[in-house]
Each structure stands twice: as C-alpha cells, then as structure tokens.
C-alpha cells in the first residue's frame, strides 16, 4: 500500500496496486483529464514531485522527465503529484 499525495487535494492510500493511478484518483473523486487510458494521447499528463512509479504499458505520448501518465502507471513508492 502506497500513499498518494495530490498537491492541493487530499492524501489517500493505493490499496489495490493492480489498478492504474488514474483509477485510484477517480475512486477518490479527484478530477483528472484523460482520453485514451492507454498512454497514447498524453491528456492525463501529471507532474511527479516525489516518489516512483512503474508503467504497466509503455507510454507513447510525449512527457517530460518530471511527468507521468496516470492512465498506465502505478506507484512503487509513496508519491506526491501535481495535476495540471
């Protein structure tokens, strides 16, 4: 179980690590812009402030070094993120 801290919002725990980070955010009623859910479009691009994630599928969308795609990743440590 990993703690997810969303800048400007609540902190919550990811209990089921099989779900994507996007799914966990949605379960917490935290609004995230998305389209494809597969790492192609980049609409869910999010800044990773601290911590680490792993991708369940390789993202094809362009992201900067400090960004992640919640639709196709899951935390591997406690993380802090900033939604755009």
matplotlib code that plots the C-alpha trace (Angstrom):
import matplotlib.pyplot as plt

x = [0.0, 1.4, 0.4, -0.5, -0.4, -2.0, -0.9, -3.9, -6.1, -6.3, -3.8, -5.0, -3.7, -3.5, -4.7, -5.1, -1.8, -3.2, -5.2, -3.7, -3.0, -5.8, -8.3, -7.2, -7.6, -11.1, -12.1, -11.2, -13.3, -10.2, -10.8, -8.1, -8.3, -7.9, -9.0, -7.3, -6.4, -3.5, -0.7, -1.2, -2.7, -1.0, -4.1, -3.6, 0.0, 0.8, 3.9, 5.6, 7.1, 8.5, 8.4, 8.5, 6.0, 6.2, 4.4, 2.1, 2.3, 5.0, 3.6, 3.8, 2.7, 5.4, 6.1, 8.9, 11.4, 9.3, 6.0, 4.0, 0.9, -1.5, -3.6, -0.8, 1.3, 1.1, 3.1, 6.0, 6.7, 4.8, 4.3, 3.5, 1.9, 0.6, -2.3, -2.4]
y = [0.0, 3.4, 6.9, 9.3, 13.0, 15.2, 18.8, 21.0, 18.0, 15.1, 12.3, 8.7, 5.2, 2.9, -0.3, -2.4, -2.0, -3.7, -0.6, 2.3, 5.6, 7.1, 4.5, 5.3, 9.1, 8.5, 6.4, 9.4, 11.7, 13.6, 15.0, 14.1, 14.9, 11.8, 10.3, 7.0, 5.3, 3.6, 6.1, 7.3, 10.7, 12.3, 14.1, 12.8, 14.1, 14.8, 16.2, 13.7, 15.8, 12.9, 9.1, 6.5, 4.7, 1.9, 1.6, -1.3, -0.4, 1.7, 5.2, 6.6, 10.1, 12.8, 13.5, 15.5, 13.8, 15.0, 13.9, 10.7, 9.3, 8.1, 6.1, 3.5, 3.6, 2.6, 3.8, 1.7, 4.1, 6.8, 9.6, 13.3, 14.6, 17.8, 17.7, 20.1]
z = [0.0, -1.0, 0.0, -2.8, -2.0, -4.6, -4.3, -3.5, -2.6, -0.1, 0.6, 0.1, 0.0, -3.0, -1.6, -4.8, -6.6, -9.7, -10.7, -12.5, -10.7, -12.8, -11.4, -7.8, -8.4, -9.9, -6.9, -4.7, -6.9, -8.0, -11.4, -14.0, -17.7, -19.8, -23.1, -24.2, -20.8, -22.6, -22.7, -26.3, -26.0, -23.0, -21.8, -18.2, -18.1, -14.4, -12.6, -10.4, -7.5, -5.5, -5.5, -8.2, -10.5, -12.9, -16.2, -16.9, -20.7, -22.4, -22.8, -26.4, -25.5, -25.1, -21.4, -19.7, -17.3, -14.3, -15.7, -15.6, -17.3, -14.5, -17.0, -17.5, -14.3, -10.7, -7.7, -6.4, -3.5, -1.7, -4.3, -4.5, -7.7, -9.1, -11.5, -14.5]

ax = plt.figure().add_subplot(projection="3d")
ax.plot(x, y, z, "-o")
ax.set_aspect("equal")
plt.show()
